């Protein structure tokens, strides 16, 4: 249990500081709080990053020849049929 606590402290870069829990229960609660804190940061960041990446991949211009709408932002020609895209 103690090794898991110190692994979490090291990975979350909380540091050793002046005050740290000495009991197993205190270290368990501190570990949960550290993991919860990082999940509050990491999960929304991942969601926003994935959404931004998805938006950058799609152009939204519909190809008049094949109807494909999934083009890169700087696309001039359709990646499916090669027809010139109209802006």
N, C-alpha and C positions, 0 to 999 in steps of 0.2 A: 504494500500500500504506500509506504513512504517513498519508494523509488518512482512510482507512478506520479505521485504529487510533485516530486522534484523534476520529473520529465516535463510535466505540464508547465511548471513555473519557468523552466528553461526555454521551452518552445514558445511560450507566450511572451517572452522577454519581460516578465513582470519584475524579475530581478530578485535578489535575496533580501534587500532592505533591512531595516532595524526590527520590524515586527513581522513575525511569521507564526502560523499556528503550530503548536507543539503536539497536540493530540491527534490521533487518527481521524476522529470525527471532524475536528477543525480543518484538517488538511483536505478531507473529503469535500466539505462544504466550500472551502476556498477553491478547490479544483473545479467544482461545478460552476461557481461564479465566474472563474476565468474562462471556461469553455463557453458559457452563456454570453459573456461579454464579447468574445471574438465572433460568435455566431451572429450576434446583432450587427456587427460590422461587416462580416463576410457575405452573408446571405443576400442582403439588399444590394451590395456592390456587385455580386455575381449576376443578379437579376437585371440590374441596370446595364451592365456590360454586355450581357447576352442580347438584350433588346437593342442596344446601340449597334452591335455587330450585325444583327438581323436587318436593321433599317439601312445600313450601309451597303448590304449585299443586293438589295432590291431597288430597281430604278422606278418601276411603276409604269413605264411606257409600254403600251401594248403593241406587239408586232402586228402590222396590218396583214401580213401574209399567213402566219401560223397561229397568232393569238397568244404567244408566250409573253408573260408579264415579268418574269424573273430575270432581269438584266442588271449588270453592274452599273454603278452610278455614272461612270464615264463612258458607257457603251454607246457606240455609234451604229453598230450593226447587231442584228439579232444573233444570239449565240446558238440558237436552235436551227435556223434556216439560212442565215446570212443576209437577210433582207435589211436594207437601210431603215433605221428607226426614225420616225418623225417626232421631234420634241413636243 
